[in-house]
Amino acid sequence: MTFSPRSIAVFDAGIGSYAIVDLIRSRARAQKIVYLADRASFPYGSKTKAEMLSTMKKTVGFLETYDPDAIVLASNAPSIMVLDELRSYSKIPIFGVEPPLRQAIQQSTSKHVAILGVKSLIESSELRSFVDRNADEAKSVRLVNASPLVDLVENGKFLFSPKETQDIVNRFMLDQDAINPDTDAFTLSSTHLPWLKSFFERSLPNANFLDPAEAIVAKLPLNKSDEDGHTRCLVTESTEHKAVDFQRMLDCLRISLPIEIVKID
């Protein structure tokens, strides 16, 4: 089954990218959306660059069967590391996400900022090149591995155990503050991390935490007609990350979105 023209596909390795889906819907009520939560491949950030590209190629090929006008790769690590190469395998425009680094520097009083992301992104040469191109006005840019915090979102702990989640975030940010207390702006450079924004703000109330979603959606070819669109939610699953747990998170977030379990070969 395919959508009629003007659909946009959005995917990530789990619940993280739903915030982008929700923002698209708020900007364009008519937009038809294919939302894929690829939990069978979670986490993207633990893969090597070659593994990541292989996974992205299969996923984009799968989404092409839904005939979208555009595909949003709503994950920071593959967007920085393999997006340019991935685009050569598809005739459909593919949009990625990147750390809002320049915005973070602009909002920083101290000009000491940090990028929070998954391990593979933080350790990649591609991110270091990105920082070199975009951090000319910063005094320092720290690259921080926040992979353990991503797990708080994908396993639902941020919903079902908020006190424990806050304790974990507090300890994490206390360590960051000890490394450089002048850091006052952080990019949330995994699409999972914006779900923890309120926890970060409680932990470090004088700092700014930046979500890249606005910049992505501003680039998309949205359907701005007065019609009513709809969102189709596709979910892959693994032994560890079951579709039923994903549905439970949607229910807890009061997101009324029936899911369809799919497989990507």
C-alpha positions in Angstrom: 0.0 0.0 0.0 1.3 3.5 -0.9 0.3 7.0 0.0 -0.8 9.5 -2.5 1.8 12.2 -3.4 2.8 14.8 -0.7 3.6 12.3 2.0 6.7 12.7 4.1 8.5 9.7 5.7 10.2 10.2 9.1 12.3 7.5 10.7 14.7 6.8 13.6 15.5 3.8 15.7 12.6 4.3 18.1 10.4 6.9 19.9 12.9 9.7 19.4 11.7 11.0 16.1 8.0 11.3 17.1 8.7 14.8 18.2 9.5 15.7 14.6 6.3 14.0 13.4 4.4 16.1 15.9 6.1 19.3 14.9 5.3 18.6 11.2 1.7 18.0 12.1 1.5 21.3 14.0 3.0 23.1 11.0 0.9 21.4 8.3 -2.4 19.7 9.3 -2.9 18.3 5.8 0.5 16.6 5.7 0.5 12.8 5.2 3.2 11.2 7.2 4.8 7.8 7.3 6.4 7.4 10.7 8.8 4.5 11.1 10.2 3.5 14.5 12.9 1.1 13.6 13.3 -0.6 17.0 14.8 -3.7 15.5 17.9 -1.6 14.7 18.1 0.3 18.0 20.5 1.9 18.7 21.9 3.4 15.5 24.6 5.0 17.5 26.3 1.7 18.5 27.0 0.7 14.9 30.1 1.2 12.9 30.0 3.6 9.9 29.7 0.7 7.5 26.9 -1.0 9.5 25.1 2.3 9.8 25.2 2.9 6.0 24.0 -0.6 5.3 21.1 -0.2 7.8 20.2 3.2 6.3 20.2 1.9 2.8 17.8 -0.9 3.6 15.5 1.4 5.6 15.4 4.1 2.9 14.7 1.4 0.3 11.8 0.2 2.4 10.4 3.7 2.9 10.6 4.4 -0.9 7.8 1.8 -1.4 5.5 4.2 0.4 6.2 6.8 -2.4 7.1 9.8 -0.1 8.0 13.2 -1.4 10.8 13.4 1.1 12.5 11.2 3.8 13.7 12.6 7.1 16.5 10.7 8.7 15.7 11.8 12.2 18.9 10.6 13.8 22.0 12.7 14.4 24.7 10.0 14.1 23.9 8.7 10.6 22.9 12.2 9.5 26.5 13.5 10.3 28.3 10.3 9.3 26.6 8.8 6.2 23.9 11.1 4.9 25.9 12.4 1.9 26.7 8.9 0.8 23.2 7.7 1.5 21.7 10.3 -0.8 23.5 8.8 -3.8 21.3 5.6 -3.4 17.9 7.3 -3.6 16.1 9.6 -6.0 13.9 10.9 -3.1 15.3 13.9 -1.2 16.6 12.8 2.2 16.8 15.4 5.0 19.0 14.8 8.0 19.5 16.4 11.4 22.6 18.1 12.7 23.7 19.7 16.0 22.4 23.3 16.2 25.9 24.4 17.1 25.9 27.9 15.8 22.6 28.6 17.6 24.1 27.2 20.8 27.1 29.5 20.5 24.8 32.5 19.9 22.8 31.7 23.0 25.8 31.0 25.2 27.0 33.8 27.4 30.4 32.2 28.1 30.9 30.8 24.5 31.7 27.4 26.1 29.2 24.9 24.6 28.8 21.1 24.4 27.3 18.6 22.0 25.5 15.7 23.6 25.2 12.7 21.4 25.7 9.0 21.1 29.2 7.4 21.2 29.7 6.8 17.5 28.7 10.4 16.7 30.9 11.9 19.4 33.9 9.8 18.3 33.5 10.4 14.6 35.8 12.3 12.4 32.7 13.7 10.6 31.5 15.4 13.8 34.9 16.9 14.4 34.9 18.3 10.9 31.4 19.7 11.4 32.6 21.4 14.6 35.6 22.9 12.8 33.3 24.4 10.2 30.8 25.9 12.6 32.5 26.8 15.9 34.7 29.8 14.9 33.0 32.0 17.5 33.2 29.5 20.4 35.8 29.4 23.1 35.4 25.7 23.5 33.1 22.9 22.2 33.1 19.7 24.1 31.9 16.5 22.6 30.0 14.4 25.2 28.9 10.8 25.0 25.3 10.7 26.2 24.5 7.2 25.1 23.3 6.0 28.5 20.7 8.8 28.6 19.4 7.7 25.2 18.5 4.3 26.8 16.4 6.2 29.4 14.1 7.2 26.6 14.0 4.1 24.5 13.3 1.8 27.4 10.6 4.1 28.6 12.2 4.9 32.0 11.7 8.6 31.6 8.0 8.0 31.5 7.6 5.2 34.1 10.4 6.1 36.5 10.8 9.9 36.4 12.5 10.2 39.8 15.1 7.6 38.9 15.5 9.3 35.5 16.1 12.7 37.2 18.7 11.2 39.5 20.6 9.7 36.6 20.4 13.0 34.6 21.5 14.9 37.7 24.6 12.8 38.2 25.4 13.0 34.5 25.2 16.8 34.4 27.0 17.1 37.7 30.0 15.4 36.0 29.7 17.7 33.0 29.7 20.8 35.3 32.8 19.5 37.1 34.6 19.2 33.8 33.8 22.8 32.7 31.5 24.9 34.9 31.5 27.6 32.2 29.6 25.5 29.7 26.1 27.0 29.5 24.7 25.7 26.2 24.2 22.1 25.2 22.9 20.7 21.9 20.6 17.7 22.3 22.1 15.8 19.4 20.3 12.6 19.5 16.6 12.8 18.6 15.9 10.9 21.9 17.5 13.5 24.1 14.9 16.3 23.6 12.4 14.0 25.5 14.7 14.6 28.5 14.8 18.4 28.1 12.8 19.1 31.2 15.1 16.8 33.2 18.2 18.6 31.9 16.7 22.0 32.7 15.9 20.9 36.3 19.4 19.6 36.6 21.2 22.7 35.2 18.6 25.5 35.3 21.0 28.2 34.1 22.0 26.5 30.9 20.3 26.3 27.5 19.4 23.0 25.9 18.8 23.1 22.1 16.6 20.8 20.1 17.4 20.7 16.3 13.8 19.7 15.3 12.7 23.2 14.2 15.5 23.6 11.7 14.7 20.3 10.1 11.0 20.9 9.7 11.6 24.4 8.2 13.3 22.7 5.2 10.6 20.3 4.4 8.1 20.5 1.4 5.0 20.6 3.6 1.4 20.4 2.4 -0.1 23.6 3.7 -3.6 23.0 2.3 -6.8 23.0 4.5 -7.3 19.2 4.2 -6.8 16.8 7.1 -3.8 14.6 6.8 -3.0 11.5 8.8 0.0 9.6 10.2 0.7 6.0 9.5 2.9 4.5 12.2 5.2 1.5 11.3 7.2 -0.3 13.9 9.9 -2.9 13.7 10.7 -4.9 16.8 13.4 -7.1 18.3 13.5 -9.5 21.2 14.7 -6.7 23.5 12.6 -3.9 22.0 9.0 -5.1 21.5 6.3 -3.3 19.6 4.0 -3.7 22.6 6.4 -1.7 24.7 6.5 1.0 22.1 2.6 1.1 22.1 2.8 1.4 25.9 5.0 4.5 25.6 2.6 6.1 23.1 -0.3 5.4 25.4 1.6 6.9 28.3 2.3 10.0 26.2 -1.4 10.1 25.3 -0.5 9.7 21.6 -3.4 8.0 19.8 -1.6 6.3 17.0 -2.3 2.7 16.0 0.9 0.9 15.1 1.6 -1.6 12.3 4.4 -4.1 12.9 6.7 -4.4 9.8 9.9 -6.1 8.9 12.8 -4.6 6.9 14.7 -7.1 4.8 
